[in-house]
Amino acid sequence: MPESRPRILIVDDEPDLLSVLRFGLEADGFEVIEASDGERGLDLARTERPDLLVLDLMLPRMDGYKVCRALKFDERYRQLPIFILSARTGETDRRLAMDLGADDFITKPYEVKDLVARIRARLQPAPAKNAAA
């Protein structure tokens, strides 16, 4: 049976960003799901069960903070890794996102290859502990 590709949900309202990020992730072997507003992103996170969520903060219909909070404060979705991708660069924004449970905070502009590498690193299983150690 072939191994399934990791599924990444991207929630961002910038079509060009979605397109570039989708291309970079698919080229690296990921399956990509996308939404352009917070409510749809939250629905997809709950129904599609992605392996990781890349989430903008400034979204129509529901901002990224509310999406993050709804997922991280729900026992069923608490383990979903969430990477915030935002043009907001202030320490307050970063701290609030991390306090709500975000696993990483990447500011725009960013390099797609760097983001893909961070996603890959986050999704790789932890190395097995050496029993002889």
Secondary structure by P-SEA (a helix, b strand, c coil): cccccbbbbbbcccaaaaaaaaaaaaaabbbbbbbccaaaaaaaaaaccccccccccccccccaaaaaaaaaaccccccbbbbbbcccccaaaaaaaaaacccccccccccaaaaaaaaaaaacccccccccc
